[in-house]
């Protein structure tokens, strides 16, 4: 999809190595195929607003950052609720479509579905085009 995926936590690279070898490699053959980075001290997590100073950990979050380093989407969940990778992929495809065409994608949009062309002609007519 032409994206770069990074994982990051406050864990050390040694914990990441163990997690990759002992857990992730049993779920995904060869382990996860992207870098796992250490945010020791939570400096990066603090910048993104996900560092829990009292616990000393980054809260689970995901960010879609465009080529100009603008955060386009973020989701932060507490550990007891898992994330949805299908929704992440859908959002990346939607952002890529928007960047390539200038069209906008309605809620839940999937590739190949109706898009909207922003402009004065759309005002008051979204309901005619988009059928959720």
VMD Tcl script that builds the backbone (N, CA, C; Angstrom):
set m [mol new atoms 396]
animate dup $m
set s [atomselect $m all]
$s set {name element resname resid chain x y z} {
  {N N UNK 1 A 0.819 -1.203 0.000}
  {CA C UNK 1 A 0.000 0.000 0.000}
  {C C UNK 1 A 0.862 1.266 0.000}
  {N N UNK 2 A 2.176 1.095 0.028}
  {CA C UNK 2 A 3.045 2.252 -0.002}
  {C C UNK 2 A 3.107 3.009 1.311}
  {N N UNK 3 A 2.910 2.303 2.417}
  {CA C UNK 3 A 2.967 2.952 3.729}
  {C C UNK 3 A 4.102 2.347 4.545}
  {N N UNK 4 A 4.528 3.071 5.546}
  {CA C UNK 4 A 5.538 2.570 6.470}
  {C C UNK 4 A 4.859 2.343 7.813}
  {N N UNK 5 A 5.037 1.150 8.367}
  {CA C UNK 5 A 4.427 0.791 9.647}
  {C C UNK 5 A 5.520 0.701 10.704}
  {N N UNK 6 A 5.275 1.333 11.843}
  {CA C UNK 6 A 6.188 1.266 12.975}
  {C C UNK 6 A 5.375 0.935 14.216}
  {N N UNK 7 A 5.935 0.150 15.109}
  {CA C UNK 7 A 5.334 -0.098 16.416}
  {C C UNK 7 A 6.255 0.529 17.453}
  {N N UNK 8 A 5.659 1.046 18.517}
  {CA C UNK 8 A 6.477 1.703 19.530}
  {C C UNK 8 A 5.859 1.496 20.901}
  {N N UNK 9 A 6.696 1.291 21.878}
  {CA C UNK 9 A 6.239 1.232 23.272}
  {C C UNK 9 A 7.382 1.688 24.166}
  {N N UNK 10 A 7.077 1.811 25.435}
  {CA C UNK 10 A 8.111 2.200 26.388}
  {C C UNK 10 A 9.008 1.017 26.750}
  {N N UNK 11 A 8.669 -0.166 26.258}
  {CA C UNK 11 A 9.513 -1.339 26.522}
  {C C UNK 11 A 10.869 -1.191 25.839}
  {N N UNK 12 A 11.862 -1.858 26.402}
  {CA C UNK 12 A 13.206 -1.820 25.822}
  {C C UNK 12 A 13.267 -2.686 24.572}
  {N N UNK 13 A 14.329 -2.510 23.794}
  {CA C UNK 13 A 14.497 -3.345 22.594}
  {C C UNK 13 A 14.639 -4.821 22.971}
  {N N UNK 14 A 15.112 -5.092 24.187}
  {CA C UNK 14 A 15.261 -6.475 24.635}
  {C C UNK 14 A 13.887 -7.102 24.898}
  {N N UNK 15 A 12.980 -6.339 25.479}
  {CA C UNK 15 A 11.607 -6.820 25.684}
  {C C UNK 15 A 10.928 -7.015 24.333}
  {N N UNK 16 A 11.141 -6.090 23.404}
  {CA C UNK 16 A 10.576 -6.245 22.065}
  {C C UNK 16 A 11.083 -7.504 21.392}
  {N N UNK 17 A 12.373 -7.762 21.535}
  {CA C UNK 17 A 12.964 -8.965 20.936}
  {C C UNK 17 A 12.321 -10.208 21.527}
  {N N UNK 18 A 12.162 -10.254 22.829}
  {CA C UNK 18 A 11.538 -11.400 23.485}
  {C C UNK 18 A 10.065 -11.530 23.057}
  {N N UNK 19 A 9.346 -10.425 23.031}
  {CA C UNK 19 A 7.935 -10.423 22.622}
  {C C UNK 19 A 7.810 -10.952 21.192}
  {N N UNK 20 A 8.713 -10.497 20.319}
  {CA C UNK 20 A 8.703 -10.950 18.929}
  {C C UNK 20 A 8.969 -12.452 18.841}
  {N N UNK 21 A 9.977 -12.931 19.568}
  {CA C UNK 21 A 10.370 -14.342 19.491}
  {C C UNK 21 A 9.402 -15.271 20.216}
  {N N UNK 22 A 8.914 -14.864 21.374}
  {CA C UNK 22 A 8.103 -15.755 22.207}
  {C C UNK 22 A 6.599 -15.673 21.928}
  {N N UNK 23 A 6.113 -14.550 21.423}
  {CA C UNK 23 A 4.678 -14.378 21.213}
  {C C UNK 23 A 4.324 -14.128 19.752}
  {N N UNK 24 A 4.821 -13.034 19.213}
  {CA C UNK 24 A 4.388 -12.612 17.886}
  {C C UNK 24 A 4.730 -13.618 16.795}
  {N N UNK 25 A 5.883 -14.240 16.900}
  {CA C UNK 25 A 6.279 -15.212 15.876}
  {C C UNK 25 A 5.379 -16.447 15.877}
  {N N UNK 26 A 4.639 -16.674 16.959}
  {CA C UNK 26 A 3.696 -17.791 17.011}
  {C C UNK 26 A 2.350 -17.411 16.402}
  {N N UNK 27 A 2.106 -16.098 16.274}
  {CA C UNK 27 A 0.859 -15.619 15.678}
  {C C UNK 27 A 1.040 -15.259 14.207}
  {N N UNK 28 A 2.222 -14.735 13.876}
  {CA C UNK 28 A 2.547 -14.323 12.513}
  {C C UNK 28 A 3.873 -14.982 12.165}
  {N N UNK 29 A 3.879 -15.799 11.123}
  {CA C UNK 29 A 5.106 -16.501 10.758}
  {C C UNK 29 A 6.248 -15.513 10.567}
  {N N UNK 30 A 7.317 -15.694 11.318}
  {CA C UNK 30 A 8.473 -14.813 11.261}
  {C C UNK 30 A 8.341 -13.564 12.122}
  {N N UNK 31 A 7.211 -13.413 12.813}
  {CA C UNK 31 A 6.983 -12.228 13.645}
  {C C UNK 31 A 6.451 -11.076 12.815}
  {N N UNK 32 A 6.181 -9.969 13.461}
  {CA C UNK 32 A 5.638 -8.832 12.722}
  {C C UNK 32 A 6.695 -8.292 11.762}
  {N N UNK 33 A 6.283 -7.930 10.549}
  {CA C UNK 33 A 7.244 -7.522 9.517}
  {C C UNK 33 A 7.529 -6.017 9.505}
  {N N UNK 34 A 7.552 -5.407 10.678}
  {CA C UNK 34 A 7.852 -3.986 10.756}
  {C C UNK 34 A 8.642 -3.709 12.016}
  {N N UNK 35 A 9.348 -2.588 12.062}
  {CA C UNK 35 A 10.189 -2.274 13.215}
  {C C UNK 35 A 9.378 -2.030 14.482}
  {N N UNK 36 A 9.938 -2.463 15.592}
  {CA C UNK 36 A 9.387 -2.182 16.916}
  {C C UNK 36 A 10.382 -1.253 17.600}
  {N N UNK 37 A 9.935 -0.046 17.901}
  {CA C UNK 37 A 10.810 0.986 18.443}
  {C C UNK 37 A 10.564 1.173 19.933}
  {N N UNK 38 A 11.592 1.597 20.653}
  {CA C UNK 38 A 11.485 1.829 22.086}
  {C C UNK 38 A 11.345 3.321 22.371}
  {N N UNK 39 A 10.322 3.656 23.160}
  {CA C UNK 39 A 10.080 5.038 23.593}
  {C C UNK 39 A 10.409 5.129 25.085}
  {N N UNK 40 A 11.639 4.775 25.420}
  {CA C UNK 40 A 12.060 4.799 26.818}
  {C C UNK 40 A 11.831 6.195 27.403}
  {N N UNK 41 A 11.135 6.254 28.505}
  {CA C UNK 41 A 10.836 7.531 29.137}
  {C C UNK 41 A 9.590 8.205 28.614}
  {N N UNK 42 A 9.001 7.667 27.550}
  {CA C UNK 42 A 7.736 8.173 27.046}
  {C C UNK 42 A 7.762 9.520 26.367}
  {N N UNK 43 A 8.926 9.951 25.896}
  {CA C UNK 43 A 9.010 11.286 25.287}
  {C C UNK 43 A 8.156 11.408 24.029}
  {N N UNK 44 A 8.186 10.401 23.184}
  {CA C UNK 44 A 7.385 10.455 21.954}
  {C C UNK 44 A 5.906 10.299 22.296}
  {N N UNK 45 A 5.586 9.389 23.203}
  {CA C UNK 45 A 4.202 9.220 23.631}
  {C C UNK 45 A 3.631 10.496 24.223}
  {N N UNK 46 A 4.453 11.243 24.949}
  {CA C UNK 46 A 3.996 12.510 25.527}
  {C C UNK 46 A 3.657 13.512 24.428}
  {N N UNK 47 A 4.459 13.560 23.385}
  {CA C UNK 47 A 4.191 14.468 22.270}
  {C C UNK 47 A 2.858 14.134 21.608}
  {N N UNK 48 A 2.560 12.845 21.499}
  {CA C UNK 48 A 1.319 12.404 20.863}
  {C C UNK 48 A 0.145 12.317 21.842}
  {N N UNK 49 A 0.388 12.646 23.103}
  {CA C UNK 49 A -0.691 12.673 24.088}
  {C C UNK 49 A -1.146 11.318 24.576}
  {N N UNK 50 A -0.270 10.316 24.481}
  {CA C UNK 50 A -0.666 8.969 24.906}
  {C C UNK 50 A 0.206 8.408 26.029}
  {N N UNK 51 A 1.117 9.209 26.553}
  {CA C UNK 51 A 1.985 8.716 27.619}
  {C C UNK 51 A 1.287 8.863 28.960}
  {N N UNK 52 A 1.215 7.769 29.708}
  {CA C UNK 52 A 0.638 7.760 31.056}
  {C C UNK 52 A 1.806 7.875 32.026}
  {N N UNK 53 A 2.033 9.074 32.520}
  {CA C UNK 53 A 3.179 9.353 33.378}
  {C C UNK 53 A 3.147 8.525 34.657}
  {N N UNK 54 A 1.958 8.360 35.251}
  {CA C UNK 54 A 1.840 7.617 36.510}
  {C C UNK 54 A 2.221 6.152 36.339}
  {N N UNK 55 A 1.846 5.568 35.206}
  {CA C UNK 55 A 2.150 4.154 34.964}
  {C C UNK 55 A 3.477 3.967 34.240}
  {N N UNK 56 A 3.983 5.033 33.631}
  {CA C UNK 56 A 5.244 4.932 32.903}
  {C C UNK 56 A 5.139 4.189 31.591}
  {N N UNK 57 A 3.957 4.226 30.970}
  {CA C UNK 57 A 3.748 3.494 29.713}
  {C C UNK 57 A 3.020 4.377 28.703}
  {N N UNK 58 A 3.174 4.028 27.447}
  {CA C UNK 58 A 2.370 4.635 26.397}
  {C C UNK 58 A 1.054 3.870 26.323}
  {N N UNK 59 A -0.054 4.590 26.276}
  {CA C UNK 59 A -1.362 3.970 26.084}
  {C C UNK 59 A -1.444 3.513 24.633}
  {N N UNK 60 A -2.157 2.424 24.381}
  {CA C UNK 60 A -2.221 1.897 23.022}
  {C C UNK 60 A -2.933 2.870 22.089}
  {N N UNK 61 A -2.246 3.218 21.043}
  {CA C UNK 61 A -2.811 4.121 20.060}
  {C C UNK 61 A -2.260 3.796 18.691}
  {N N UNK 62 A -2.966 4.266 17.688}
  {CA C UNK 62 A -2.464 4.151 16.326}
  {C C UNK 62 A -2.690 5.476 15.640}
  {N N UNK 63 A -1.767 5.814 14.757}
  {CA C UNK 63 A -1.796 7.098 14.080}
  {C C UNK 63 A -1.566 6.881 12.596}
  {N N UNK 64 A -2.350 7.570 11.784}
  {CA C UNK 64 A -2.089 7.620 10.350}
  {C C UNK 64 A -1.509 9.004 10.103}
  {N N UNK 65 A -0.267 9.011 9.631}
  {CA C UNK 65 A 0.455 10.267 9.410}
  {C C UNK 65 A 0.787 10.344 7.924}
  {N N UNK 66 A 0.402 11.444 7.293}
  {CA C UNK 66 A 0.594 11.558 5.846}
  {C C UNK 66 A 2.044 11.900 5.506}
  {N N UNK 67 A 2.387 11.903 4.215}
  {CA C UNK 67 A 3.772 12.186 3.816}
  {C C UNK 67 A 4.287 13.554 4.253}
  {N N UNK 68 A 3.375 14.478 4.575}
  {CA C UNK 68 A 3.780 15.795 5.063}
  {C C UNK 68 A 3.844 15.829 6.590}
  {N N UNK 69 A 3.750 14.661 7.227}
  {CA C UNK 69 A 3.841 14.492 8.682}
  {C C UNK 69 A 2.658 15.093 9.435}
  {N N UNK 70 A 1.510 15.138 8.758}
  {CA C UNK 70 A 0.277 15.606 9.387}
  {C C UNK 70 A -0.498 14.388 9.876}
  {N N UNK 71 A -0.917 14.423 11.145}
  {CA C UNK 71 A -1.734 13.322 11.667}
  {C C UNK 71 A -3.107 13.424 11.029}
  {N N UNK 72 A -3.502 12.399 10.277}
  {CA C UNK 72 A -4.794 12.374 9.603}
  {C C UNK 72 A -5.838 11.623 10.419}
  {N N UNK 73 A -5.391 10.661 11.216}
  {CA C UNK 73 A -6.325 9.886 12.042}
  {C C UNK 73 A -5.557 9.340 13.230}
  {N N UNK 74 A -6.291 9.163 14.320}
  {CA C UNK 74 A -5.692 8.514 15.478}
  {C C UNK 74 A -6.777 7.782 16.233}
  {N N UNK 75 A -6.381 6.728 16.899}
  {CA C UNK 75 A -7.287 5.959 17.732}
  {C C UNK 75 A -6.506 5.551 18.972}
  {N N UNK 76 A -7.083 5.787 20.133}
  {CA C UNK 76 A -6.434 5.422 21.386}
  {C C UNK 76 A -7.405 4.535 22.159}
  {N N UNK 77 A -6.927 3.364 22.527}
  {CA C UNK 77 A -7.749 2.403 23.260}
  {C C UNK 77 A -7.002 1.913 24.490}
  {N N UNK 78 A -7.738 1.662 25.556}
  {CA C UNK 78 A -7.122 1.045 26.724}
  {C C UNK 78 A -6.839 -0.419 26.401}
  {N N UNK 79 A -5.914 -1.058 27.116}
  {CA C UNK 79 A -5.434 -2.391 26.736}
  {C C UNK 79 A -6.489 -3.494 26.650}
  {N N UNK 80 A -7.589 -3.345 27.362}
  {CA C UNK 80 A -8.553 -4.454 27.379}
  {C C UNK 80 A -9.407 -4.537 26.111}
  {N N UNK 81 A -9.301 -3.560 25.215}
  {CA C UNK 81 A -10.067 -3.598 23.967}
  {C C UNK 81 A -9.085 -3.617 22.802}
  {N N UNK 82 A -9.195 -4.630 21.962}
  {CA C UNK 82 A -8.286 -4.767 20.827}
  {C C UNK 82 A -8.621 -3.815 19.693}
  {N N UNK 83 A -7.633 -3.549 18.885}
  {CA C UNK 83 A -7.812 -2.676 17.727}
  {C C UNK 83 A -8.288 -3.485 16.526}
  {N N UNK 84 A -8.773 -2.777 15.500}
  {CA C UNK 84 A -9.295 -3.420 14.303}
  {C C UNK 84 A -8.386 -3.116 13.113}
  {N N UNK 85 A -7.534 -4.054 12.723}
  {CA C UNK 85 A -6.629 -3.782 11.605}
  {C C UNK 85 A -7.362 -3.572 10.285}
  {N N UNK 86 A -8.533 -4.187 10.105}
  {CA C UNK 86 A -9.286 -3.974 8.869}
  {C C UNK 86 A -9.716 -2.514 8.744}
  {N N UNK 87 A -10.111 -1.894 9.852}
  {CA C UNK 87 A -10.503 -0.484 9.826}
  {C C UNK 87 A -9.298 0.402 9.534}
  {N N UNK 88 A -8.153 0.056 10.069}
  {CA C UNK 88 A -6.933 0.809 9.777}
  {C C UNK 88 A -6.637 0.760 8.276}
  {N N UNK 89 A -6.698 -0.418 7.688}
  {CA C UNK 89 A -6.431 -0.571 6.247}
  {C C UNK 89 A -7.464 0.219 5.440}
  {N N UNK 90 A -8.748 0.154 5.842}
  {CA C UNK 90 A -9.792 0.901 5.152}
  {C C UNK 90 A -9.498 2.400 5.174}
  {N N UNK 91 A -9.090 2.907 6.335}
  {CA C UNK 91 A -8.804 4.329 6.447}
  {C C UNK 91 A -7.599 4.730 5.607}
  {N N UNK 92 A -6.565 3.914 5.587}
  {CA C UNK 92 A -5.396 4.227 4.756}
  {C C UNK 92 A -5.817 4.297 3.289}
  {N N UNK 93 A -6.613 3.333 2.834}
  {CA C UNK 93 A -7.081 3.342 1.444}
  {C C UNK 93 A -7.927 4.585 1.164}
  {N N UNK 94 A -8.762 4.981 2.118}
  {CA C UNK 94 A -9.594 6.170 1.945}
  {C C UNK 94 A -8.720 7.418 1.840}
  {N N UNK 95 A -7.741 7.569 2.718}
  {CA C UNK 95 A -6.854 8.736 2.658}
  {C C UNK 95 A -6.062 8.754 1.355}
  {N N UNK 96 A -5.627 7.595 0.904}
  {CA C UNK 96 A -4.897 7.536 -0.359}
  {C C UNK 96 A -5.811 7.932 -1.524}
  {N N UNK 97 A -7.066 7.485 -1.484}
  {CA C UNK 97 A -8.025 7.848 -2.538}
  {C C UNK 97 A -8.267 9.352 -2.547}
  {N N UNK 98 A -8.473 9.926 -1.377}
  {CA C UNK 98 A -8.703 11.372 -1.262}
  {C C UNK 98 A -7.501 12.147 -1.822}
  {N N UNK 99 A -6.305 11.727 -1.453}
  {CA C UNK 99 A -5.095 12.420 -1.921}
  {C C UNK 99 A -4.947 12.321 -3.433}
  {N N UNK 100 A -5.332 11.185 -4.005}
  {CA C UNK 100 A -5.158 10.972 -5.437}
  {C C UNK 100 A -6.236 11.648 -6.277}
  {N N UNK 101 A -7.458 11.798 -5.730}
  {CA C UNK 101 A -8.580 12.256 -6.552}
  {C C UNK 101 A -9.188 13.588 -6.136}
  {N N UNK 102 A -8.992 13.995 -4.879}
  {CA C UNK 102 A -9.656 15.190 -4.376}
  {C C UNK 102 A -11.091 14.932 -3.954}
  {N N UNK 103 A -11.583 13.720 -4.214}
  {CA C UNK 103 A -12.915 13.344 -3.756}
  {C C UNK 103 A -12.857 13.090 -2.258}
  {N N UNK 104 A -14.014 13.025 -1.627}
  {CA C UNK 104 A -14.064 12.678 -0.210}
  {C C UNK 104 A -14.865 11.397 -0.059}
  {N N UNK 105 A -14.589 10.684 1.023}
  {CA C UNK 105 A -15.225 9.393 1.231}
  {C C UNK 105 A -16.194 9.470 2.401}
  {N N UNK 106 A -17.418 9.016 2.197}
  {CA C UNK 106 A -18.376 9.028 3.300}
  {C C UNK 106 A -18.061 7.955 4.335}
  {N N UNK 107 A -18.787 8.006 5.426}
  {CA C UNK 107 A -18.607 7.076 6.543}
  {C C UNK 107 A -18.633 5.625 6.066}
  {N N UNK 108 A -17.657 4.839 6.505}
  {CA C UNK 108 A -17.615 3.412 6.178}
  {C C UNK 108 A -17.222 3.108 4.745}
  {N N UNK 109 A -16.792 4.114 3.988}
  {CA C UNK 109 A -16.450 3.934 2.579}
  {C C UNK 109 A -15.459 2.797 2.383}
  {N N UNK 110 A -15.680 2.038 1.317}
  {CA C UNK 110 A -14.762 0.990 0.884}
  {C C UNK 110 A -14.365 1.287 -0.560}
  {N N UNK 111 A -13.160 0.875 -0.994}
  {CA C UNK 111 A -12.754 1.105 -2.380}
  {C C UNK 111 A -13.818 0.586 -3.353}
  {N N UNK 112 A -14.098 1.398 -4.369}
  {CA C UNK 112 A -15.099 1.043 -5.372}
  {C C UNK 112 A -16.489 1.584 -5.068}
  {N N UNK 113 A -16.705 2.073 -3.852}
  {CA C UNK 113 A -18.007 2.621 -3.493}
  {C C UNK 113 A -18.085 4.094 -3.879}
  {N N UNK 114 A -19.285 4.643 -3.757}
  {CA C UNK 114 A -19.555 6.032 -4.106}
  {C C UNK 114 A -18.702 6.975 -3.267}
  {N N UNK 115 A -18.138 7.967 -3.934}
  {CA C UNK 115 A -17.414 9.041 -3.250}
  {C C UNK 115 A -18.173 10.339 -3.482}
  {N N UNK 116 A -17.765 11.368 -2.814}
  {CA C UNK 116 A -18.396 12.672 -2.935}
  {C C UNK 116 A -17.380 13.664 -3.474}
  {N N UNK 117 A -17.832 14.560 -4.342}
  {CA C UNK 117 A -16.963 15.606 -4.855}
  {C C UNK 117 A -17.315 16.897 -4.128}
  {N N UNK 118 A -16.400 17.408 -3.298}
  {CA C UNK 118 A -16.730 18.611 -2.536}
  {C C UNK 118 A -16.951 19.813 -3.449}
  {N N UNK 119 A -17.835 20.675 -3.015}
  {CA C UNK 119 A -18.111 21.894 -3.762}
  {C C UNK 119 A -19.509 22.389 -3.471}
  {N N UNK 120 A -19.847 23.560 -3.997}
  {CA C UNK 120 A -21.154 24.145 -3.710}
  {C C UNK 120 A -22.321 23.298 -4.210}
  {N N UNK 121 A -22.115 22.529 -5.280}
  {CA C UNK 121 A -23.193 21.687 -5.804}
  {C C UNK 121 A -23.546 20.534 -4.866}
  {N N UNK 122 A -22.681 20.217 -3.944}
  {CA C UNK 122 A -22.929 19.108 -3.018}
  {C C UNK 122 A -23.776 19.546 -1.824}
  {N N UNK 123 A -23.728 20.814 -1.497}
  {CA C UNK 123 A -24.422 21.320 -0.312}
  {C C UNK 123 A -25.917 21.019 -0.419}
  {N N UNK 124 A -26.441 20.352 0.612}
  {CA C UNK 124 A -27.854 19.996 0.650}
  {C C UNK 124 A -28.239 18.823 -0.224}
  {N N UNK 125 A -27.254 18.184 -0.863}
  {CA C UNK 125 A -27.534 17.074 -1.768}
  {C C UNK 125 A -26.808 15.783 -1.388}
  {N N UNK 126 A -26.102 15.790 -0.273}
  {CA C UNK 126 A -25.370 14.582 0.116}
  {C C UNK 126 A -26.321 13.387 0.181}
  {N N UNK 127 A -27.517 13.596 0.705}
  {CA C UNK 127 A -28.490 12.507 0.861}
  {C C UNK 127 A -28.876 11.879 -0.474}
  {N N UNK 128 A -28.774 12.651 -1.590}
  {CA C UNK 128 A -29.116 12.115 -2.904}
  {C C UNK 128 A -28.048 11.155 -3.412}
  {N N UNK 129 A -26.816 11.381 -2.987}
  {CA C UNK 129 A -25.678 10.628 -3.509}
  {C C UNK 129 A -25.290 9.474 -2.598}
  {N N UNK 130 A -25.243 9.766 -1.306}
  {CA C UNK 130 A -24.740 8.778 -0.347}
  {C C UNK 130 A -25.888 8.095 0.364}
  {N N UNK 131 A -25.946 6.786 0.249}
  {CA C UNK 131 A -27.003 5.973 0.869}
  {C C UNK 131 A -26.366 5.032 1.905}
  {N N UNK 132 A -26.273 5.494 3.176}
  {CA C UNK 132 A -25.622 4.636 4.189}
  {C C UNK 132 A -26.414 3.376 4.475}
}
mol reanalyze $m
mol bondsrecalc $m
mol representation Tube
mol addrep $m
